[in-house]
Amino acid sequence: MQQSGAGGGRGCALLPLLGVLLFQADAHVRGYVGEKIKLKCTFRSTSSITDKLTIDWTYRPPSSSRTESIFHYQSFQYPTTAGTFRDRISWAGDVYRGDASISISNPTLKDNGTFSCAVKNPPDVHHNIPVTELTVTERGFGIMLSSVALLSVLVFVPSAVVVVLLLVRMGRKSAGLKKRNKSGYKKSSIEVSDDTDQEEADDCMARLCVRCAECLDSDYEETY
């Protein structure tokens, strides 16, 4: 019994020597066709980083149980040289800062699926292997518009419409003035302020308004 107790004591004493390796990764990542995507994976280890540390990234297509090794690290980087990710996986991490991230160049819709990041740093024991669901889509026209471009559209388009309307109105007014000048009619100051509809009034009504205005002006001057 005593020996059993001693053995149990030694077993308990060994537990603190076993470190824990913790992972963290983005559960969901959205990317766009042709634009580089970074898959983040970070870890914390209670042991010092040595050349025994290994990192393995795997990929599993949607609705499939088949996994594919796409990246391996142990002192050096070993991206896959076969399969759909050939020459498209690059190292984007720093093991001494607890970063095991990778990047995917020229992603396509076929890259959708589940990515797993596994880090081993003996003698630490890892408790979980995080997975990241990647969704690659086409970038639409509305998304391509930057906030600056969108603001420009909202501000300058209405302004341009107003300017065009003013130019059209000024052109019509100028055409009316030229037409009347050719007929030998001199327009009064009151008629200049009239709108296009008043300019198109018949000559008799225009002359009557001018005469009335002149009468009012003369009466006003005589009063003072």
Protein Blocks (a to p, Z undefined) as FASTA:
>chain_A
ZZmmmmmmmmmmmmmmpccddddddfbdcddehiacddddddddfbdcdfkbccdddddd
ehiabdcdfbdcehiacddfedjkgokaccfbdfknopabdcdehiafklgccddddddd
dfbdcfbdcddddddddddfklmpcfklmmmmmmmmmmmmmmmmmmmmmmmmmmmmmmmm
mnopacdfklmmpcfklmmpcfklmmmmmmmmmmmmmmmmmmZZ
